[in-house]
Amino acid sequence: MSRLNLGFVPLLLCLLLLPGTLFAAPEDVRLLIDVSGSMRQNDPANLRVPALRLVNSLLPAGARAGVWTFAEGTEVLAAPGAVDDDWRRRTSANLRRVHSRGLFTDIEAALKAATADWDGPPGEGARHVILLTDGLVDVAKDDTRDAASRRRILSEQLERLRELGVKVHAVALSDNVDTELLEALTERTGGWLESASSAEQLQRVFLHMLEQSAAPTTVPIEGNRFEIDAQVSEFTLLVFRAPGGETRLVSPDGQTLSATAHGPMVQWRGEPGYDLVTIERPAPGRWTLDGGLDPDNRVAVVTDLGIDAAPIPAALHSGDTLRLEAWITDHGAPVARTDFLKLLSAKAILTLADDPTRRIDQPLALDPTRNRFTAEVKANAFAAGVYDLSLLIDGETFKRQLQRRLRVTPTPLTLDYQARVLEPASPSENGDAAADAAPRPPAQLRVVLNLERDQVAAESLFGYVRLEGPEGTQSLLEIAAPTSLPMLYELPVTQPGSYRVGARLAARTVNGSSILLEPPDETLEFAFTAPVEEPPAPPPGAFSWLVFALYVLGANLLLAAALGLTWWLFKRAAAKQAAAEG
């Protein structure tokens, strides 16, 4: 690959943007923080505050954000606005107001307050709500009022959130949360749900929530090193460390920085569980992290040369196709000169969160008609689980990365094939009552269809099952909306041998997204003795031209014989009479 000289990048980028290219609209993120009294037990050290500080530091400049606390009512900690230095300072100062003294947990009121200024569908930028709670809907000392509020959230409020194009992401901080409610809010809006088994995990979980909503541009950490290029005006290093651990950072010129020894251009903030190091005008080159290696460590950069990506679903079923699309930006606008983009490479890295050794590297190819790097990946190549997704664009002298998470689950739509050889019908089954019925085949393919009704709209299902047998024989079974579950279908098999079974089914989920199930073809063996086929006897009373012709011929022969005998007798009598008269 040709090496790209970053000294010319600013000049090049001025020439690479399409005329009239619009800047992408910023993401709009609203955070709702539970401050009910149960937090005294679930977050006794108030680790919600350092988790919010992490988000406050890593939110990309230019994004929009707002923060509320809620219990029996709501309180604005940071009014919705553009994220800049002033917004960060005001937000940081107000985080001391996060407490655990609330009497109730009014999630309905919190969602209403956070979305009050949104109207109509979103523009280019997406809308996100991040909800942290540790309990159930609790609005009064009256179970009927609690139940009524919960019903409104799942009906009117959820419908409004969908109409507004809001993705709801939820953090569950205890085992006592209303999991069904949070699953409905996240799944039906395309959001992300994650549980924190303890308050100590909140920082990591909030990082994941940020990356699902307003992900910062990062550079990759490879081992314990990362490269900073000349286009980076500032970077913020997030390092998760073990208790008692220490973080040190070595600059390209060999200078070692730490929490107690760093220059005036370095802001070093140590929080419970992590360090956050921000460096202005960093030296270009290779930086080395001397501290604990952690897959959640990040290097977020402030740069005009960024990366953006098309929306990525939070959840995939194993039959789905993952479509990836990423592009390089300058001041937020896509770079559009193909000859420049051909100097870059791009790939997606998917790593199973629970087992980092299970990794898939997927190259992204440049689409020259759209100036974007794209790929399609079949989700059935993935094991079920949560994946860290990294989208990386590499110009050799610079790298830009976006992080996401996605969950791969078994498809809620299943097909099972069974090869069945049938016993010959008993005499009683071949009696007069069954005389007009089709004969029982020697074997059959049984198809068992099942689906999860809480995930799939059953009435939307359609498709087919295809059975290909010996000598090119083929049968098709049409699949329509099931009337009961599991649904059984049968295809007759009349000849032994190897059969190949394939299927293609489509349906919609309850939240409106598409499901396509196209499982790999399967080969089934049907072993039985083929029945001997005898020519069918004509049914009783059936008309036969052959028999008719034989009857006619026989009748004519008899008639001819009779006429001939009569003529001979007549001639003989006439001859005798003539002799007598003579």
N, C-alpha and C positions, 0 to 999 in steps of 0.2 A: 504494500500500500504506500502511496506517496505520502510523505510526511508534511503535515500542515503547520506552517509557521504562524504562531499566534500573534506575532508582531503585526501581521497584516489583517488579523481578524476584524478589528473595528472598521477598517476601511472596506473590507469585503462585505461585511454585514450591512453596511449602508446601501450596498448595491444589490443585495440578495432578496430584499423583501418585495413582494408583489405590490404594484401601485394599488392604493385603496385598501390594503389589508387592514382588517380591524383587529384591535387588541382583544384578547379573550377576557370576558367578564370575570371578575374575581369570585371566588367561592364565598359563601355567606354561612358562617358557623355560629350556632347558638348553643351555649353550654348551660345545663341545668344541674345544680348541685344540691343533693338532699342534705338538709341540716336538722332532720328530726332527731328526737332524743335517743333513738336506738343506735345512732352513730357513736354514742359514748362507749358502747360495747364493741361495735364492729370497726371503729376507727378511733381508738382511745388516744393515739398520738397526733390526731388530726393530720394525717398524711395526705389528705385531700389538697392541702395547701401546697406542698412541694410538687405534687402532681400537676396542679394548675400553673405553678411557676414554670414548669417544663413546657407546657403547652404555650404559655404566654411568650416564652423565649423563642420557640420554634415555629410559631405561626408565621407564614410568609408575609412579608410587607406587601401591602396593597389588598390583601384579603379583607373581608369584613367579618366582624365577630362581636359577640355580646355574651355576658355572663350573668346568670341569676342564681340565687339560692332559693330553696322552697321548703316549706314545712306546712303549717296551716295557712300560710300566705306566701307571697313571693317578694323578693327584694332584688333590685338591680345592683349588681356589683360593678358591671361595666356596660354602659349603654352601647347598643349596636353602632358600630362605626368602622371606618377604615383603620386597619392595623398599621400603626406607625410608632415612632418612639414615644410620643405623648400618650397614645392609647395604652401602650405597654406600661408606662410609669403609673398612670391612673389605676390600671387594673392591678398591678403589683401592690400598690398602696392599700387597695380595698380588700385584698385577700385575707387580711387579719380579721375581717368580719365573718369568716366562715366558722360556724360553731356547731354544737350538737345539743341545742336546747329546745328544738321545735316540739310541738305537741302532736302534730298530725303529719300525714304525707299526702298532700293534695297534688297528685301528678296531673290531674285534669287542668287545674288552675295554672300549673307551671307550663304545660304545653301551650295553653292559651296565651299566656303572657309573652312567651318567647316568640310566638309566631304572629302576634297582633298586627305588626306593620307589614306583613307579607300579604299581597293581594294578587290573585291571578297566577297563571303559570310563570315559572322563572324564565329569565332571558338566557343568555349564554352560560352564566355562572350557576352552579348547582347550589341548592339549599340543604343544609344539614342541621340536625338537632342531636346533641350528645347528652344523653340522660344518665346521670349517676344516681342510683337508689339502692337501699338495702332492705326495702320492705314492700308492703302491700298498699293498695289504694286505701287510704284511711283519712276520711274528711270529717268525721264526727263520731261521737260515741253512740252510733246508731248504725247497725249493720245494713239496714235497708237503704240508707243514704250512701253508704260505701258501695253497695251493689249497684245502685243507680248511677253513681259516678263512673264506675268501671264499665257499665254498659254503654254510657255515652262516649267514653274513650274508644271503645271497640267498634262503635257504629259511626256517630256523627263526626267525632274528632278525627278518627282514622281516615274517614272518607275525605274530610277537608285537607288533611295532610297529603293525601295522594293527589288531590286536585291541585294543590300548591306545588307539587313536585318535590316534596321534602323527603329526604332520607333520614330516618330515625336510627341512631346508633345508641346502644344501651350498655351500661356497665352495671353488672349485678354484683353487689358487695357482700352478700350473705346468702345462706341457703334458704332464707325465709322470703325471698322476693317472689313476686307473682310471675313465675317463669312463663306461664301461658300468655300473660298480657305482654311481656317484653318480647316474646317470640312473635306474636302477632304484629306488634308495632314495627319490629325490625324486618321481618320477612316480607310483609306486605308493602313495605316502602322501599325495599332493596337495601336496607341498612345492615349494620354489623352488630352482633351481640357477643359479648365476652364477659366471662365471670372472673372476678378477682377473689381467690380463695382467702386472701388476707389483705389488709390495707397496705402491706409492704409491696404488693404487686401493682398498686395503683399507677405508679409512674410508667411501668411498661405498658399497662393496658391503655393509659391515656395517650401514650406515643402511638399505639396501634390505631386508636380512634382518630387521632390527628391525621395519620397517613391515609385513613379511609375517607377523610373529608377534605382537608386542605393540606396535602402533602408538600413539604418543603423540597426544593431541589437539593440533592446531595451528591457527594462524590463517593465512590465505593472505597471501603476499607478492605484491603487484601492482606490477610494475616494480621499484622499489627502496623501496617503502613498505609498511607494514603497520599495522593498527589494533588497539590494545589497549583493551579495554572495562573498566568498573569491576568486573566479576566476576572478573578475572584477578588472582590474588594473587602470581604469579611467572611470568616467561617465560624461556626459554633459547633464545638465538639461535645457530644453527649457520651459519657462513659459510665456504664453501670459497674459498680465495684462491690466486692464482698465486704462485710463488716471488718473493720480494721485494715482494709486495703488502702493503698496509696496510688494516685495517678501521677505520672510524669509524662511530659511531652518533649520530644527532641526535634528541634527545628532543622531545616535543611543545612544550616551552617554549623550544626552540632551543639547549639545551645540547649541546655536542659531547663525546662519550665516546670514549676510545680505550684501547689496552692500557696506555698510560703515564699516562693522565689519566682517572680515573673515581672515583665516590664510594664510600663504605663499603658501600652496599647492592648494589654491583656486584662480581661475581666474573668476572674475565676470564682465560681460560686460552688461551694460544697453543700449538698443536701443529703438527707438520710438516703443512702442507697445509690447515689449517683453524683458525678461532677459535671458541671456545665461550664465550658471554657470558650469564651468568645474572643477572637483576635481580629483587630482591624488592620487592614493593609498587610496581610500575611506575606511572608517571603515565598515566592514560587519555588516549587521543588518537592522533594519527598520528605514528609513528616513521619515520625515514628512514635507510636504510642507505647509507653512503658507502663503497663498496668494490666488489669484483667481483660482477657479477650471475651467478648460477649456478642452474640448475634444481633442484639438490639442496640449496640453502639452505633452512632450516626455522626456524619460530618455534614451539616447543613451549610450551604454556601449562599452568599449574596453575590449575584453576578448578572450581567446583562445577557450572557449567553446561557440560556436555560433549556429545560426540557419540559414537554407536556405530553399528555396521553389522552386517548379516548376513554370514556367511562368503562370501568371493568366491573363486572358483576361481583357481588360479595359472595354469592353461592352458585355452585354449578352442580348439576346432576351428572352421573357418570356417562350418560348418553349425549351430553351437550357438547357443543364446539366452543372453545374459548377463542375469541377474536381479539388480537392484540394490535395496537396501533400507537406509535409514538413518533414525535417529531422534535426537531431542534428549534429553539426560538431566540429572537433577539428583542429585548425589551418587551417580551410577552407576545410578539407577533411571529408567526411561522416563517422560517427561512424557506425560500422558494426556488432558489437556483439549483437545478438538478446537477450541474457540473460540480458545484461545491459539495452537495450532499453525497455524491459518489465517492468523495474522499473519506467518508465516515462509514463506520460499521455499527450495527445494533444487534442486540440480543435480549432475550428474556431468560431469567434464571428463576426456576421454581424449586424451592427447597421445602421439604416436609418439616414443619415446625418441631415435631416431636422426634425427628430423626434426621439431622442435617446431612447424614451420609447419603440420603435419598434425594438426589438432585437431578433436575432436567434442564439442560441448556438448549434453548430454542432460538436459532438465528432468525432475525427479522430482515426481510428483503425490502429494498427500496422500491416503492411504487412510483415510477417517474411521472405518472399522470397526475398524482396528488401530492408528490414530494413528502411522502410519509413512509415510515418503516412499518411493515405489517407482517403478520403471521396468523395462521389458524392452527389450533392444537385440539385434538380430540381428547375430551376429558376422560374417556375410558382408558387412556394411557396412565392415569394417575390412580394411586391408591386413595381410598377415602381418608380424609383428614384435613387439617388446616395447613395451608401453604403460605410461605413468604414469597412474594413475587417482586423481583427486581427488574425494572426496565432500564437498560443501559445503552447509551450512545457513546461511542468511542471515536475520537478524532486523533488518536495516538498522543497528541500533546495536550489533550484535555478529555475529561470524562464527565458525563452528567448522568444522574441516576434518579429514578423515582421508585418509591417503595409502596407496596400494597399488601393486603392479605386477602385470601379467598379460601372458601371452604368447599371441598368436594364431598358430596354425599351420594350414597347409592340412589339410583333413580327411583322415584316413587311409583314407577310404572314397570311392571315385570311380566315377562312371558316365560313359561316353562313348557318344554316339549316332552312328550312321552310316547315311545313306540310300543304299541300294544298288539299282540297276536291274540286273536279271539278263538274261543272254542267253537267247534261246529254247532250249529243250532240243533237242539234236541227235537225228537219227533213232535212233541207237544207244541214246540215253537213253530213247527212247519205245518201245523194243522190248517183246517179250513179257514180259521179266522185270519191267518197270515198269508192266505193264498195269493191275495192281491198285493202284498207288501213286497218291497225290494228285498232280494236275498241278502243275508248278512255277509259282509265282506270278510275275508280271512284275517285281515288286520286293519288297524286304523292309527292315524296320528291324532293324539289328544293334545290340545293346546289349552293351557291354563293361564288365564289373564287375571292379574290383580293390580290394584292401585291403592294409593293412600288418599282417601276421600278428603282429608283435611288439607291436602296439598294439591290435588289434581281436580279440575272441574270435569267430572265424569262425562257430562253431556257433550264435551268438546272432543272426545276421543274418536279417531277414525284411523283406518289403515288397512293393512292386509298381511296375511301369512302366505308364503309361496312354498310349494312342495314340488321338487324336481326329482323324478325317478329314473329307472333304467330306460334306455332307448329314447331319452329325451321327453318322456311323459311329464306333464306339468299340471298341477292343480293350484287354484287360488282360493283362499278363504278370506272373505271380506270381514273386517272387524268394525263394528259400530259401537255406539255408546252402550255400555253394559247395563243390563237391567238388574243384575245382582252380582255379588262378589263372593268368592272368586267366580269368574265366568268361564264355562267349559265349552270348547268347540271340538268337533271331530271331523276328520277327513278320511274317507275310505282308502285303503291300500289293497290292490288286487294282485300285485306281482311281487315276489320276494326280491331282495337286493338292497343296494345302498341308495339312500335318499338324502338329498340335501335340503335343509329347511332354512329359509330366510324370512325376515319380517321387516316392516317399516311402519311405525306408529307415530302419530302426532297428537298432541293435546295441549291444553293451556293449564297453567297453574292457577291457583285461586287468586293470585295477585296479578294475573294477566300476562305473565311471560310464557314463552313457548317451550315446549318439551318435545324433542325428537328422539325416539328410541329406534335405533337401527343396529341391533346386536349382530355380532359376527355370525356368519352362516354356521350351522351345525350339521354333522353327518350322522344319520341314524341308520342302523341295520335292521331290516325286517327279515327274519329267518322263518320260513314256513314252506310247506309244499304247495305249489301252485295248483289250484283245482283244474281238473281236466274239463276242457270246454267241449261239450257235445252240441251238435247242431240241434237247434230247438225243433221239437215235433210240431207240426201244424195243429192248431187248436181244433177241438171237435167242432164239426159243422162248418168248417172253413171251405170256401169254394175253391176247386182245383180245375184249371183248364185242361190238364193232362187227363184226369179222370173223365171229364166231360167229353174230350175228344175220343177217348177209348169207348165210351158208351155210344157215342154217335157212330163211330166206325163199326162197332159190333152190331148195332141196330141196322145199319145199312147192309151189312153182310147177310144178316138174317133175312132182311127184306128181299135182297137180291136172290138169295137161295129160294125163298118162297115163291117169288115171281117166276124164277126159272123152272121150278117144279110144276107150277100151275101151267105155264106155257107148254111144257113137255107133255103133260097129261091132256091138255086141250088138243094138241097136234095129234096125239095118238088116237084120241077118240074120233077126231075128224077123219083120220086115215081109215079106221075100221068102218065108219059109216059109208065112206066112198066105196070101199071094197064090197060091202053088202049090196049096195044099189047096182053095182055093175054086174 
